[in-house]
Amino acid sequence: MNYRLFILVLGTFIIGTDDFVIAGLLPRIANDMGVTIAAAGQLVTAFAVAYAIGAPVLGTLLFNMPVKALLILSMFVFTIANGLSAVVTSFELLFITRIIAALAAAVFTPLAMAASTSLVADTMRGKALSFVIAGITIGLILGAPIGTWIGNAMTWRYSFVFVALVSLVTVIGVLLFLPKIEREASVSIKERLKGFNKIIFLTLCVSIIGTTGGFMTYTYIAPIITGITTIENIGVFLLILGIGSLLGNLVGGYLTDRIGAPTTLTLSLFGFAILLTAFSLLSILNPSTLATILVGLVCLLWGIPGFGMNPALNAYLLSLNPKQASMILSFSASALYMGIGLGAFLGGGVISLSSINYVGISSGVLVFVALMIFISVNKIAKKSLKTSVN
């Protein structure tokens, strides 16, 4: 494997870390900034929505810039935004720096994925692409727990310092080691929308609703776990969840190949709904060793269907329109981040209107709705396929 890929992986790793670490720091940020937990959760909404909108729009607007220069510029802006996040004195300014970081990440990540395929032989492109994408998952598995530990051991501001320093190393790495990278053929937004039919739209809705349900709980996982266990530093739980997520990616990919994307996605959504609901059920228990063990078990199991549905969902989307894979995957990424943003927003609403103990069951209901929609969508897709064959 080309050693230059590690530079790009470092970039996607720290972007994943920056995205997921907020969940572990939410109570401390809220306390320091003098806002509610629900309000602090909107930092996740701001990042995710900015990413979802920025990825396709900025990708098109900045298309004529050289790839290497844009990789350097976007990661440098990401570095500055996180450095500013560490020193801002108001919640409003922190909100703005999170949006700037998200827009920079939205430029870097797709470019890093595209650049990775140009650094290896044609037969290695799939592996190179999965290698770079894995950086985001590693950010969840290792980066978020490390950042959470730093934030709890010192202050949450040092977590952003950590992100900024690793980002700066990435900038230097891209500058020194990456060669000039040729652009692929230009694709306008109009061209990307060709072949975007009702079934694809509804499947993306499944992604948005399912992700919204998952991130209603994940965004507020720190106060949820602290409420059940009285443990404030939840870094270990995030590590356990990350391990489950890695297993989920592997199991989801394996089952997609063995039993098919529709069946895998159906099973994943069903299991995900049950495990999210478990967080509300666990809140009934008094803090104890048993409660702590059960929370750890749910965190581990949660990651399996929660992330196992991603390879199945993307495989299913690609099967609907294999000729426009890049368009499908770009909209899938936007749908994912839109769900993350909505999850933080709706989770904050549940907390404001009722109690944090109801977030888990609300998440489970949403994921179950996504499951019902997908079952209907899959039936429509099968009928359309039969009609086209006949």
C-alpha positions as semicolon CSV with decimal commas, in nm:
position;residue;x (nm);y (nm);z (nm)
1;M;0,000;0,000;0,000
2;N;0,132;0,346;-0,093
3;Y;0,264;0,518;0,223
4;R;0,110;0,849;0,106
5;L;-0,233;0,705;0,183
6;F;-0,153;0,731;0,553
7;I;-0,145;1,110;0,518
8;L;-0,498;1,110;0,380
9;V;-0,610;0,860;0,646
10;L;-0,469;1,091;0,914
11;G;-0,686;1,368;0,770
12;T;-1,007;1,164;0,769
13;F;-0,920;1,028;1,115
14;I;-0,897;1,372;1,271
15;I;-1,212;1,487;1,091
16;G;-1,396;1,185;1,235
17;T;-1,250;1,264;1,578
18;D;-1,363;1,626;1,556
19;D;-1,711;1,517;1,453
20;F;-1,765;1,254;1,725
21;V;-1,572;1,396;2,023
22;I;-1,835;1,662;2,095
23;A;-2,069;1,393;2,234
24;G;-1,824;1,305;2,511
25;L;-1,762;1,669;2,602
26;L;-2,118;1,801;2,589
27;P;-2,180;1,843;2,965
28;R;-1,851;2,029;3,016
29;I;-1,904;2,257;2,715
30;A;-2,258;2,335;2,828
31;N;-2,143;2,413;3,182
32;D;-1,849;2,628;3,074
33;M;-2,049;2,822;2,815
34;G;-2,349;2,868;3,042
35;V;-2,599;2,695;2,812
36;T;-2,823;2,391;2,846
37;I;-2,724;2,042;2,732
38;A;-2,988;2,068;2,458
39;A;-2,842;2,396;2,332
40;A;-2,486;2,259;2,337
41;G;-2,607;1,962;2,132
42;Q;-2,684;2,200;1,848
43;L;-2,308;2,226;1,789
44;V;-2,343;1,878;1,638
45;T;-2,639;1,997;1,430
46;A;-2,440;2,294;1,300
47;F;-2,143;2,076;1,201
48;A;-2,351;1,805;1,037
49;V;-2,587;2,030;0,840
50;A;-2,298;2,248;0,721
51;Y;-2,116;1,933;0,604
52;A;-2,427;1,792;0,433
53;I;-2,487;2,112;0,237
54;G;-2,122;2,201;0,187
55;A;-2,003;1,871;0,037
56;P;-2,197;1,886;-0,294
57;V;-2,207;2,267;-0,322
58;L;-1,842;2,347;-0,242
59;G;-1,729;2,039;-0,436
60;T;-1,886;2,188;-0,748
61;L;-1,788;2,553;-0,687
62;L;-1,421;2,470;-0,618
63;F;-1,385;2,211;-0,889
64;N;-1,133;2,410;-1,096
65;M;-0,880;2,437;-0,811
66;P;-0,587;2,190;-0,813
67;V;-0,652;1,888;-0,589
68;K;-0,334;1,914;-0,382
69;A;-0,377;2,288;-0,323
70;L;-0,739;2,236;-0,218
71;L;-0,645;1,952;0,018
72;I;-0,388;2,180;0,184
73;L;-0,621;2,479;0,199
74;S;-0,921;2,288;0,335
75;M;-0,718;2,112;0,606
76;F;-0,546;2,440;0,699
77;V;-0,885;2,609;0,741
78;F;-0,995;2,305;0,945
79;T;-0,685;2,353;1,165
80;I;-0,755;2,722;1,219
81;A;-1,124;2,660;1,294
82;N;-1,038;2,405;1,564
83;G;-0,767;2,628;1,706
84;L;-1,025;2,906;1,737
85;S;-1,275;2,662;1,891
86;A;-1,023;2,611;2,172
87;V;-1,003;2,982;2,261
88;V;-1,345;3,135;2,184
89;T;-1,518;3,298;2,480
90;S;-1,882;3,270;2,373
91;F;-2,114;2,995;2,261
92;E;-2,210;3,192;1,950
93;L;-1,847;3,210;1,834
94;L;-1,800;2,839;1,904
95;F;-2,107;2,774;1,689
96;I;-1,947;2,967;1,402
97;T;-1,609;2,792;1,430
98;R;-1,786;2,453;1,419
99;I;-1,959;2,551;1,094
100;I;-1,628;2,664;0,941
101;A;-1,463;2,335;1,047
102;A;-1,748;2,138;0,891
103;L;-1,727;2,321;0,559
104;A;-1,352;2,258;0,545
105;A;-1,408;1,890;0,627
106;A;-1,676;1,870;0,356
107;V;-1,415;1,978;0,101
108;F;-1,128;1,762;0,228
109;T;-1,300;1,424;0,274
110;P;-1,438;1,368;-0,080
111;L;-1,110;1,496;-0,227
112;A;-0,908;1,260;-0,005
113;M;-1,124;0,969;-0,123
114;A;-1,074;1,063;-0,487
115;A;-0,701;1,130;-0,440
116;S;-0,647;0,790;-0,276
117;T;-0,750;0,607;-0,595
118;S;-0,494;0,801;-0,800
119;L;-0,207;0,698;-0,572
120;V;-0,240;0,324;-0,636
121;A;-0,276;0,081;-0,924
122;D;-0,622;0,027;-1,072
123;T;-0,651;-0,313;-0,902
124;M;-0,596;-0,150;-0,561
125;R;-0,842;0,139;-0,590
126;G;-1,117;-0,027;-0,389
127;K;-0,881;-0,103;-0,102
128;A;-0,735;0,247;-0,110
129;L;-1,082;0,400;-0,095
130;S;-1,192;0,179;0,196
131;F;-0,863;0,258;0,372
132;V;-0,929;0,634;0,363
133;I;-1,294;0,595;0,463
134;A;-1,183;0,376;0,755
135;G;-1,005;0,683;0,894
136;I;-1,342;0,828;0,996
137;T;-1,436;0,505;1,175
138;I;-1,097;0,503;1,352
139;G;-1,179;0,858;1,460
140;L;-1,487;0,716;1,633
141;I;-1,303;0,415;1,780
142;L;-0,984;0,588;1,900
143;G;-1,002;0,962;1,833
144;A;-1,327;1,035;2,018
145;P;-1,227;0,842;2,334
146;I;-0,880;1,007;2,333
147;G;-1,032;1,351;2,281
148;T;-1,290;1,286;2,553
149;W;-1,019;1,170;2,794
150;I;-0,813;1,483;2,724
151;G;-1,118;1,706;2,768
152;N;-1,212;1,547;3,099
153;A;-0,855;1,527;3,230
154;M;-0,791;1,896;3,156
155;T;-1,061;2,104;2,987
156;W;-1,270;2,050;2,673
157;R;-1,064;2,322;2,501
158;Y;-0,758;2,096;2,495
159;S;-0,956;1,843;2,292
160;F;-0,979;2,099;2,014
161;V;-0,607;2,177;2,057
162;F;-0,540;1,805;2,001
163;V;-0,752;1,811;1,683
164;A;-0,580;2,127;1,559
165;L;-0,230;1,983;1,613
166;V;-0,303;1,659;1,427
167;S;-0,469;1,862;1,151
168;L;-0,156;2,076;1,118
169;V;0,056;1,761;1,085
170;T;-0,179;1,653;0,804
171;V;-0,133;1,987;0,626
172;I;0,246;1,948;0,640
173;G;0,223;1,586;0,526
174;V;0,010;1,673;0,222
175;L;0,240;1,964;0,136
176;L;0,561;1,760;0,156
177;F;0,465;1,413;0,036
178;L;0,162;1,417;-0,192
179;P;0,234;1,451;-0,565
180;K;0,032;1,658;-0,809
181;I;-0,304;1,488;-0,855
182;E;-0,508;1,509;-1,174
183;R;-0,874;1,604;-1,162
184;E;-1,148;1,369;-1,280
185;A;-1,397;1,481;-1,543
186;S;-1,624;1,765;-1,433
187;V;-1,974;1,667;-1,322
188;S;-2,234;1,941;-1,277
189;I;-2,509;1,927;-1,016
190;K;-2,761;1,886;-1,300
191;E;-2,574;1,579;-1,427
192;R;-2,557;1,439;-1,074
193;L;-2,934;1,458;-1,046
194;K;-2,994;1,243;-1,355
195;G;-3,146;0,910;-1,261
196;F;-3,252;1,039;-0,920
197;N;-3,587;0,860;-0,891
198;K;-3,854;0,813;-0,623
199;I;-3,711;0,488;-0,490
200;I;-3,365;0,640;-0,443
201;F;-3,521;0,943;-0,272
202;L;-3,721;0,726;-0,030
203;T;-3,415;0,510;0,044
204;L;-3,220;0,825;0,130
205;C;-3,510;0,920;0,358
206;V;-3,461;0,584;0,533
207;S;-3,095;0,679;0,583
208;I;-3,183;1,024;0,719
209;I;-3,451;0,895;0,959
210;G;-3,241;0,599;1,078
211;T;-2,935;0,817;1,135
212;T;-3,147;1,080;1,306
213;G;-3,267;0,816;1,550
214;G;-2,914;0,696;1,621
215;F;-2,767;1,041;1,675
216;M;-3,054;1,157;1,896
217;T;-2,895;0,922;2,148
218;Y;-2,527;0,944;2,047
219;T;-2,516;1,325;2,070
220;Y;-2,634;1,315;2,431
221;I;-2,461;0,989;2,523
222;A;-2,246;1,154;2,796
223;P;-2,535;1,279;3,015
224;I;-2,735;0,962;2,938
225;I;-2,456;0,730;3,057
226;T;-2,368;0,955;3,353
227;G;-2,731;0,953;3,460
228;I;-2,741;0,571;3,457
229;T;-2,395;0,501;3,604
230;T;-2,283;0,832;3,772
231;I;-1,955;0,795;3,574
232;E;-1,861;1,133;3,427
233;N;-1,563;1,041;3,207
234;I;-1,729;0,815;2,948
235;G;-1,420;0,765;2,731
236;V;-1,417;0,389;2,800
237;F;-1,781;0,359;2,690
238;L;-1,704;0,547;2,368
239;L;-1,415;0,309;2,306
240;I;-1,648;0,010;2,355
241;L;-1,903;0,166;2,121
242;G;-1,628;0,225;1,867
243;I;-1,523;-0,140;1,880
244;G;-1,884;-0,240;1,821
245;S;-1,898;0,002;1,529
246;L;-1,592;-0,155;1,370
247;L;-1,748;-0,499;1,411
248;G;-2,068;-0,361;1,262
249;N;-1,891;-0,240;0,949
250;L;-1,728;-0,581;0,904
251;V;-2,042;-0,783;0,981
252;G;-2,260;-0,553;0,769
253;G;-2,032;-0,594;0,469
254;Y;-2,014;-0,972;0,516
255;L;-2,391;-1,015;0,551
256;T;-2,457;-0,785;0,256
257;D;-2,255;-1,021;0,037
258;R;-2,403;-1,338;0,189
259;I;-2,773;-1,267;0,244
260;G;-2,821;-0,948;0,041
261;A;-2,846;-0,577;0,118
262;P;-3,226;-0,564;0,178
263;T;-3,222;-0,841;0,440
264;T;-2,910;-0,703;0,610
265;L;-3,058;-0,353;0,625
266;T;-3,388;-0,484;0,762
267;L;-3,215;-0,681;1,039
268;S;-2,984;-0,389;1,121
269;L;-3,267;-0,138;1,157
270;F;-3,469;-0,379;1,373
271;G;-3,177;-0,451;1,607
272;F;-3,077;-0,084;1,617
273;A;-3,430;0,022;1,724
274;I;-3,429;-0,227;2,013
275;L;-3,083;-0,131;2,141
276;L;-3,154;0,243;2,131
277;T;-3,472;0,187;2,330
278;A;-3,263;-0,002;2,588
279;F;-3,100;0,325;2,700
280;S;-3,437;0,450;2,825
281;L;-3,508;0,116;2,995
282;L;-3,166;0,123;3,169
283;S;-3,244;0,466;3,315
284;I;-3,497;0,291;3,542
285;L;-3,209;0,115;3,723
286;N;-3,025;0,266;4,018
287;P;-2,651;0,333;3,959
288;S;-2,467;0,007;4,031
289;T;-2,205;-0,231;3,896
290;L;-2,481;-0,417;3,711
291;A;-2,606;-0,096;3,549
292;T;-2,252;-0,009;3,439
293;I;-2,198;-0,355;3,287
294;L;-2,532;-0,339;3,105
295;V;-2,453;0,006;2,964
296;G;-2,118;-0,125;2,838
297;L;-2,291;-0,425;2,678
298;V;-2,553;-0,207;2,507
299;C;-2,278;0,028;2,380
300;L;-2,092;-0,268;2,230
301;L;-2,401;-0,422;2,070
302;W;-2,539;-0,086;1,953
303;G;-2,245;-0,029;1,721
304;I;-2,305;-0,356;1,533
305;P;-2,648;-0,284;1,376
306;G;-2,592;0,093;1,391
307;F;-2,290;0,075;1,163
308;G;-2,375;-0,257;1,000
309;M;-2,656;-0,083;0,816
310;N;-2,416;0,154;0,634
311;P;-2,256;-0,092;0,387
312;A;-2,598;-0,252;0,327
313;L;-2,762;0,085;0,264
314;N;-2,493;0,201;0,021
315;A;-2,496;-0,136;-0,160
316;Y;-2,874;-0,113;-0,192
317;L;-2,856;0,244;-0,325
318;L;-2,591;0,147;-0,579
319;S;-2,806;-0,143;-0,698
320;L;-3,080;0,108;-0,782
321;N;-2,853;0,308;-1,015
322;P;-2,508;0,148;-1,063
323;K;-2,420;0,375;-1,357
324;Q;-2,408;0,684;-1,135
325;A;-2,221;0,549;-0,835
326;S;-2,043;0,875;-0,749
327;M;-2,368;1,071;-0,747
328;I;-2,540;0,808;-0,533
329;L;-2,256;0,797;-0,278
330;S;-2,232;1,178;-0,254
331;F;-2,602;1,205;-0,176
332;S;-2,573;0,915;0,066
333;A;-2,300;1,103;0,255
334;S;-2,515;1,418;0,262
335;A;-2,811;1,216;0,390
336;L;-2,590;1,068;0,664
337;Y;-2,478;1,410;0,789
338;M;-2,828;1,553;0,759
339;G;-2,943;1,272;0,988
340;I;-2,663;1,349;1,234
341;G;-2,770;1,714;1,246
342;L;-3,140;1,635;1,284
343;G;-3,060;1,381;1,555
344;A;-2,885;1,642;1,768
345;F;-3,169;1,889;1,708
346;L;-3,455;1,649;1,787
347;G;-3,271;1,495;2,082
348;G;-3,235;1,843;2,228
349;G;-3,606;1,895;2,175
350;V;-3,694;1,575;2,362
351;I;-3,472;1,680;2,654
352;S;-3,624;2,029;2,663
353;L;-3,984;1,906;2,647
354;S;-3,956;1,602;2,875
355;S;-3,643;1,432;3,011
356;I;-3,315;1,287;2,889
357;N;-3,451;0,947;2,995
358;Y;-3,690;0,956;2,698
359;V;-3,422;1,012;2,433
360;G;-3,347;0,640;2,389
361;I;-3,706;0,533;2,334
362;S;-3,766;0,829;2,099
363;S;-3,461;0,719;1,901
364;G;-3,589;0,363;1,884
365;V;-3,929;0,477;1,754
366;L;-3,766;0,681;1,476
367;V;-3,546;0,391;1,366
368;F;-3,852;0,164;1,366
369;V;-4,027;0,418;1,138
370;A;-3,723;0,400;0,907
371;L;-3,757;0,021;0,906
372;M;-4,126;0,039;0,807
373;I;-4,048;0,283;0,526
374;F;-3,768;0,062;0,395
375;I;-3,989;-0,248;0,390
376;S;-4,239;-0,054;0,177
377;V;-3,967;0,091;-0,047
378;N;-3,816;-0,253;-0,107
379;K;-4,156;-0,390;-0,213
380;I;-4,194;-0,102;-0,462
381;A;-3,842;-0,162;-0,595
382;K;-3,912;-0,535;-0,647
383;K;-4,235;-0,456;-0,835
384;S;-4,052;-0,201;-1,056
385;L;-3,780;-0,457;-1,131
386;K;-4,037;-0,722;-1,229
387;T;-4,217;-0,471;-1,452
388;S;-3,895;-0,365;-1,629
389;V;-3,795;-0,730;-1,685
390;N;-4,134;-0,820;-1,830
